[in-house]
Amino acid sequence: MKKRILLSLLGLLLVIAILAGIKGLQIFKMVGTGKSFTPPPETVTTAQAHTESWETTVPAVGSLEAVQGVTVAAESPGKVTRIAFTPGTFIKAGSLLIQQDTSSEEAQLQAAEATAMLAKVNFERLRLLVETNAVSKAAYDDGEAKHKQAVAEADTIRAAIAKKTIRAPFSGRLGIRLVNLGQILKEGEAIVSLQALDPIFINFMLPQQELSRIQPGFPVRITSDALPGQTVVGKITAINPQADNATRNVRVQATATNKEERLHPGMFATVAVVLPGKNQVLTLPATAVLPAPYGDSVFVVEERKNEKTGKPGLAVRQQFVRLGEKRGDFVAIVSGLKAGATVVSTGVFKLRNGQGIVVDNALNPEFLLNPKPDNS
């Protein structure tokens, strides 16, 4: 019985030894295969770092304001008897907007004009009489004063009538009507908005350190959601002589044409002040840069022999760079790279330093300085 158990144990140990040997051979084979394994080269697209002339601009965010804009209001209380304008139309300076009831003032004016005419006749009579010494100089002066007083009273009534005849103070585009026929207006009550839209002001703020770089007459480019894909060109017309105490920013005003009147006061706009002269910058597609918390880098394409096979091929070397301004699909390289260097332009996130690559620029996208996406 003991002999039988002993043989069984020996058989079991033999099976375990055989299995362990087989598994060990497999592991050694896998290790050897891993050491000799060469990952296949990654297919990439490339671009060359090249020098371009870029304009120097100062970006800002601005808002639009009418060159002349006002909400026309009633100067005197009274009932609206006539509305002479159509909302939303262009109107010339001096055109009638509304007429208030002036029946009472017109009746008073007739009496005042009659009084003024009588005072004038009496004054002319006194003037003839004083020349012959038929009346005293005091009577003549009294007649002159009464005449002037009567004329002034008539002019006062005419001014009251004119205040109830409300006209456009300047040419511009009318807004929505805010009054109705027969409405009793109070003094200062709004009637309609009137805005001169061409040209139009663009107000924006710049940091105080930028003040020395700009001056009136410098061109500005304005873009807005109201004009998708379009750029309006204007120029700086005024710089506020005082900086804001809280932000230390300076208010700048530019003027631009707005013939189609598609830009309206109160709209948001993006502004770029164009400075004189151009800078030479080294540029790359922005997709060639691998961002990281410890520094941005690119993968430079180099010719290198395979250490295992000895065959020539292409490999990448990770190079850290310092970035500058971004424009469109490109980014400026301040340092870390020289002009003419070939770098991987897309798919840099899947590469590692020293990895072999195969270049296929047939898949390279088009990089533009001023891209215009279809869904913008």
C-alpha positions in Angstrom: 0.0 0.0 0.0 2.8 2.4 0.9 4.7 1.5 -2.3 1.6 2.3 -4.3 1.2 5.8 -2.7 4.8 6.5 -3.2 4.6 5.7 -6.9 1.6 7.9 -7.3 3.4 10.9 -5.7 6.4 10.3 -7.9 4.2 10.3 -11.0 2.5 13.5 -9.9 5.8 15.2 -9.3 7.0 14.1 -12.7 3.9 15.5 -14.4 4.3 18.8 -12.5 8.0 19.0 -13.6 7.1 18.4 -17.2 4.4 21.1 -17.1 6.8 23.5 -15.5 9.4 22.8 -18.0 7.0 23.3 -20.9 5.7 26.6 -19.4 9.3 27.8 -18.7 10.2 27.2 -22.3 7.2 29.1 -23.5 8.1 32.1 -21.2 11.7 32.1 -22.4 10.5 32.0 -26.0 8.1 34.9 -25.4 10.9 36.9 -23.7 13.2 36.3 -26.6 10.5 37.3 -29.1 9.8 40.5 -27.1 13.5 41.4 -27.2 13.7 41.0 -30.9 10.2 42.5 -31.6 10.3 45.8 -33.6 7.0 47.8 -33.6 5.8 48.7 -37.0 6.4 52.3 -38.1 3.5 54.8 -37.6 2.1 56.5 -40.6 2.1 60.3 -40.2 1.8 63.5 -42.1 4.6 66.2 -42.0 5.0 69.9 -42.4 8.1 72.2 -42.6 8.7 75.1 -40.2 8.9 78.2 -42.4 9.2 81.9 -41.9 6.2 84.2 -42.6 5.5 88.0 -42.3 2.8 88.5 -39.8 1.1 91.9 -39.0 1.3 93.0 -35.5 -2.2 93.5 -34.0 -3.6 94.4 -30.6 -6.8 92.5 -30.0 -9.7 93.9 -28.0 -13.4 93.4 -27.4 -15.6 96.4 -28.2 -19.2 97.5 -28.5 -20.9 99.5 -31.2 -22.3 103.0 -30.7 -24.2 105.3 -33.0 -22.3 108.5 -34.0 -25.6 110.3 -33.2 -28.3 108.5 -31.3 -31.2 109.8 -29.2 -34.6 108.8 -28.0 -36.8 111.6 -29.2 -39.1 112.8 -26.4 -41.9 115.3 -25.9 -40.8 118.8 -24.7 -44.2 119.9 -23.6 -47.3 118.0 -22.4 -50.1 117.6 -24.9 -52.3 115.3 -26.9 -50.9 113.6 -30.1 -53.0 114.8 -33.1 -50.8 113.5 -35.9 -48.1 110.8 -36.3 -46.1 111.7 -39.5 -43.4 108.9 -39.5 -43.2 105.3 -40.3 -41.3 103.1 -37.8 -38.0 101.6 -39.1 -37.6 104.0 -42.0 -34.8 106.5 -42.8 -35.7 110.1 -42.1 -34.0 113.4 -42.9 -33.2 116.1 -40.4 -36.1 118.5 -39.8 -38.8 116.0 -41.0 -42.0 116.1 -38.9 -42.4 113.2 -36.5 -45.5 114.0 -34.5 -47.8 117.0 -34.0 -49.4 117.7 -30.6 -52.6 119.7 -30.1 -51.8 123.4 -30.5 -55.4 124.8 -30.9 -55.1 126.7 -27.6 -51.7 128.2 -28.4 -52.8 129.1 -32.0 -55.8 131.1 -30.6 -53.5 132.9 -28.1 -51.1 133.6 -31.0 -53.8 135.4 -33.0 -54.6 137.6 -30.0 -50.9 138.2 -29.3 -50.2 139.1 -33.0 -53.1 141.5 -33.0 -51.8 143.2 -29.9 -48.3 143.3 -31.4 -49.7 144.9 -34.6 -51.6 147.5 -32.6 -48.5 148.2 -30.5 -46.5 148.6 -33.7 -49.0 151.1 -35.2 -49.0 153.1 -32.0 -45.2 153.1 -31.8 -44.9 154.3 -35.4 -47.4 157.1 -34.7 -45.4 158.1 -31.6 -42.2 158.0 -33.6 -43.6 160.6 -36.0 -45.0 162.7 -33.3 -41.8 162.8 -31.2 -39.9 164.1 -34.2 -42.2 167.2 -34.1 -42.0 167.4 -30.3 -45.8 166.7 -30.2 -45.3 164.0 -27.5 -42.7 163.6 -24.8 -39.7 161.3 -25.1 -41.1 159.3 -22.2 -44.3 158.5 -24.1 -42.2 157.4 -27.1 -40.1 155.1 -24.9 -43.2 153.7 -23.3 -44.7 152.9 -26.8 -41.4 151.3 -27.9 -41.4 149.1 -24.8 -45.0 148.0 -25.3 -44.3 147.1 -28.9 -41.3 145.0 -28.0 -43.3 143.3 -25.2 -46.1 142.5 -27.5 -43.7 141.0 -30.1 -42.0 139.0 -27.4 -45.3 137.6 -26.1 -46.2 136.5 -29.7 -42.7 134.9 -30.1 -43.2 133.0 -26.8 -46.5 131.5 -28.1 -44.8 130.6 -31.4 -42.0 128.8 -29.5 -44.6 126.8 -27.5 -46.3 125.8 -30.8 -42.8 124.8 -32.2 -42.2 122.6 -29.1 -45.4 120.7 -29.9 -44.3 120.2 -33.5 -41.6 117.6 -32.9 -39.1 117.1 -35.8 -36.1 114.9 -36.4 -33.0 116.6 -34.9 -30.7 114.8 -37.4 -30.9 112.3 -40.3 -31.0 108.7 -39.2 -33.0 105.4 -38.9 -36.2 105.4 -36.8 -37.0 102.7 -34.3 -40.3 101.4 -33.0 -43.1 103.9 -32.4 -43.7 104.4 -28.7 -46.8 106.6 -28.9 -50.3 106.4 -30.2 -52.7 108.8 -31.8 -54.7 110.7 -29.2 -52.3 109.8 -26.4 -51.7 112.5 -23.8 -47.9 112.9 -23.6 -46.1 114.1 -20.5 -43.0 116.2 -20.6 -40.0 114.0 -21.4 -42.1 111.0 -22.5 -40.3 108.9 -25.2 -41.7 109.0 -28.8 -39.2 107.0 -31.0 -35.6 106.1 -31.1 -33.5 107.8 -33.8 -30.0 106.5 -34.7 -27.5 107.6 -37.3 -25.9 104.3 -38.3 -23.5 105.3 -41.0 -20.7 105.8 -40.0 -20.7 104.0 -36.6 -18.5 104.1 -33.5 -16.7 101.1 -32.0 -15.6 101.6 -28.4 -13.1 99.3 -26.8 -10.7 99.2 -23.9 -6.9 98.6 -24.1 -4.4 98.1 -21.2 -2.3 101.1 -20.4 0.9 99.5 -21.6 -0.6 99.3 -25.1 -1.2 103.1 -25.2 2.3 103.9 -26.4 1.9 101.6 -29.4 -1.3 103.1 -30.8 -2.4 106.6 -32.1 -5.3 108.1 -34.0 -5.4 107.1 -37.6 -4.3 103.5 -37.1 -6.5 101.0 -38.9 -8.7 98.5 -37.0 -10.5 95.4 -38.2 -13.9 94.7 -36.8 -15.7 91.3 -36.9 -19.1 90.6 -35.5 -21.7 87.8 -35.5 -24.0 90.2 -37.4 -21.6 89.9 -40.4 -20.4 86.3 -40.5 -17.3 85.8 -42.6 -16.9 89.5 -43.2 -14.4 92.0 -41.8 -15.1 95.8 -41.5 -12.2 98.1 -41.7 -12.2 101.4 -39.7 -9.6 103.6 -38.0 -9.0 105.0 -34.6 -10.5 108.5 -34.2 -10.2 109.2 -30.5 -8.3 108.0 -27.5 -9.6 108.9 -24.0 -7.0 111.0 -22.2 -7.9 109.4 -18.9 -7.4 105.8 -17.8 -10.0 103.9 -15.7 -9.0 104.0 -12.1 -10.2 100.5 -11.4 -8.9 98.6 -14.4 -6.1 100.9 -15.6 -7.5 100.5 -19.1 -7.9 103.3 -21.6 -11.0 103.7 -23.7 -10.4 104.0 -27.5 -12.9 104.9 -30.1 -12.8 103.8 -33.8 -15.0 104.8 -36.7 -16.1 102.6 -39.5 -18.5 102.9 -42.5 -21.8 101.0 -42.2 -23.5 101.7 -45.5 -25.7 98.5 -45.4 -26.6 99.4 -41.7 -26.2 95.8 -40.6 -24.2 96.9 -37.6 -26.3 98.4 -34.8 -25.6 100.3 -31.6 -25.2 98.0 -28.6 -23.8 95.1 -30.6 -20.7 93.1 -29.5 -17.7 93.2 -31.8 -14.1 91.8 -31.9 -11.5 94.5 -32.7 -7.9 94.1 -33.9 -5.8 97.3 -34.0 -3.2 96.9 -36.8 0.2 98.3 -35.9 2.6 99.5 -38.5 5.3 97.1 -39.8 5.4 93.3 -40.0 7.3 90.7 -37.9 9.1 87.7 -39.3 7.9 84.6 -37.3 8.6 80.9 -37.6 5.3 79.1 -38.0 4.0 75.6 -37.8 0.5 74.1 -38.0 -1.0 74.2 -34.5 -1.8 70.5 -34.8 1.9 69.7 -34.8 2.3 70.8 -31.2 1.9 68.3 -28.4 0.7 70.3 -25.3 1.7 69.2 -21.9 1.8 70.7 -18.4 5.6 70.5 -18.3 6.1 72.1 -21.7 4.9 72.1 -25.3 6.8 69.9 -27.8 6.9 68.8 -31.5 8.3 65.7 -33.1 11.1 66.4 -35.5 11.5 63.9 -38.4 15.1 62.6 -38.8 16.8 59.9 -40.8 18.0 57.1 -38.5 19.2 53.5 -38.8 17.3 50.8 -37.1 19.4 49.6 -34.2 18.3 46.0 -34.6 18.1 45.6 -38.3 20.6 48.3 -39.4 18.3 49.4 -42.2 17.9 53.2 -42.8 14.5 54.7 -42.1 12.7 57.7 -40.5 12.2 58.3 -36.9 11.0 61.1 -34.7 12.8 63.1 -32.0 10.7 65.0 -29.4 11.8 68.6 -29.3 10.5 71.1 -26.7 9.5 74.5 -28.1 8.2 77.9 -26.8 5.1 79.1 -28.5 4.1 82.6 -29.5 0.9 84.0 -31.1 -1.7 81.8 -32.8 -3.4 82.8 -36.0 -5.8 80.6 -37.9 -4.4 77.1 -38.2 -0.9 78.2 -37.4 1.2 79.0 -34.3 4.4 81.0 -34.0 7.5 79.2 -32.6 9.5 81.6 -30.5 12.4 79.2 -29.7 13.4 75.5 -29.9 13.2 75.0 -33.6 14.9 76.2 -36.8 13.4 77.1 -40.2 13.3 74.2 -42.6 12.9 71.6 -39.9 10.4 68.8 -40.8 7.9 67.9 -38.1 4.9 65.6 -37.7 1.8 67.8 -38.4 -1.0 65.5 -37.3 -1.4 62.6 -34.8 1.4 63.6 -32.5 -0.4 62.3 -29.5 0.2 58.7 -30.6 4.0 59.1 -31.0 6.9 58.5 -28.6 10.5 59.7 -28.8 12.6 57.6 -31.3 9.6 55.9 -32.9 9.9 54.9 -36.5 7.5 56.5 -38.9 6.3 56.4 -42.5 5.3 59.7 -44.2 2.1 59.9 -46.2 1.3 63.5 -46.9 -1.7 62.5 -49.1 -3.7 62.6 -45.9 -2.4 66.0 -44.9 -5.2 68.6 -44.3 -5.0 72.1 -45.7 -3.8 74.6 -43.2 -4.9 78.2 -43.6 -4.0 81.5 -42.0 -7.6 82.7 -42.2 -9.8 79.6 -42.2 -13.5 79.9 -42.8 -15.3 76.8 -41.5 -18.5 75.8 -43.2 -20.4 75.9 -40.0 -19.1 79.3 -38.8 
